């Protein structure tokens, strides 16, 4: 699954600009506002623990903007059907690409956020 939030091709050079996840890393989806849907993944970088307070850091998700309010279920249904019909021979799925203004299913109007955990040294 490919996501690109950067509308300017020459500026697509950071982990918050574009990301790709294998379909097997999809963890789930839920609304975060009337017109946004969060899609969560297994992290690219293994789960990290904050030793000071015991919290788990897992920030791998994208936020898509919906073209109409309160249509989360419809978009989740369309994405689920698309994902379940994919085969390895078909390559990757461009779910949301703001640079080309292409979106995998009706109901997605754009990509708001890409969040991936940073590598810890």
N, C-alpha and C positions, 0 to 999 in steps of 0.2 A: 504494500500500500504506500503510495507516494503522496506527499503533501508539500506544497510550496506556498508560503505566505508572502514572499517577496515579489512585488509587482515589477520591479526593475531587474532585468536579467543580470546586468553587470554588478548588482548589489547582492546577489544570491551567494553569499560566502560565509555564512555562520550557521550554527546548529539551530538557531531560532528562525532561520530563513527557509530551510527545506529539510525534510527528513523522509526516510523510507523504513518501513517495518515489515517483516514477514507476516503474512496473514495469521500464522500460528501464534503470534504475540498479542493478538487482540484479546483484551480482558473484559471490555464492556463499554457501555455508553449510558449517559444520563443527561437530562436537561440541566443547564446552569442559569438560564434566564428564559424569558418568553420566546426569544429568538436565537438561542444558542444551544449547541449540543456538544458535550465533552465526550471524546473517544479516548479510552485508556489502553495502554499497552504494557507488556512486560518491559522492564527497562533495558535500554541498550547497554548500559553499564550496570553490573550487578548491584542489587539492593545494598544501600549503605546505611549503617546505623550511626546515629549521633550518640557517642559514648557519654556525653555530658547529661543528656536528659532521656536517653533510651528511645527516642523517636526514630522512626524509619523514614528514610528519604527515598521517595519514588515519584519523580516529577515527569514521567513520560506520558504526555497526553497532547491532544490537539483540540482546539475549540473551533467548530465550524459555525458560521452564521447562517441561519435559515432564511429562506426567501419570504416566509410568512410566519406569523407568530403562532405558537402552540401547535406546530406540525411535527413535533419530535417523533411521535410514534410512526408517522408515515415515512419519515426519513430513515429511522432505524429499520423499519420493515424493508425499504428499498435497498439499503446497504446490506442488510443480512441476506437478502435474496441474491444480490450481486456477489457477495463473498462466498456464498455456498455453491455458486455455479462456476467458480473459477477452477482452472486446472493449471498445473505447472507449465504447460506448453504455451499458455497465453501471456506469459511475461508478467509485468507488474501492473497494478491497478492505479491509475492516477485518480485519487479520490477528490482532491481539491488542489487546483493549480491557479493561483491568483495572477501569475505572469501571463498565462494564456487564456484566462477566464473560462477554464473548462472544469466541469464538476461531474463526477461519476453518476450521480443520480439527481433527478428533479427534486427541488426543495432545498438544495444547498446553494447559497448565494455567494459564499466566500469563506475564507479561512482567517480566523482572528488571531490565533495563537498556536505556536509550536513550543512545547516545553519538554526539554530532555535534561536529565541530570548531568551536571558537569563532572568530568573526571576529577577525582581527588588525588592529590599527590602525597 
